[in-house]
Amino acid sequence: MFSRLYKSSRVRWSLGVFLFGVLLTSLTMRHLTERNERQVQTALNAAATDVREQITERLRVYEYSLSGGRDVIVVAGEGCRGNCWSTTVVPTT
């Protein structure tokens, strides 16, 4: 019975179209998966670069602030001898 059914051109044609559809679907899925992985990798790299730049900028600002604070202390302390620091730099109340 199956041999007669398989010999029918409609069944062969239907089976061929079905198998072609499965093959096309598999190839499309593979292509989309690879493309999605590339997009995710690109987005992660961009986010990592952005975070790195933000951290670098914040550390640079912190470094300049510390340097400026040190310079203020050095300038305020010039010529200060003995107990001068307690009244010039840190006034007591």
HELIX and SHEET records of a PDB file:
HELIX    1   1 PHE A    2  TYR A    6  1                                   5    
HELIX    2   2 SER A    9  ALA A   76  1                                  68    
HELIX    3   3 CYS A   84  THR A   88  1                                   5    
END                                                                             
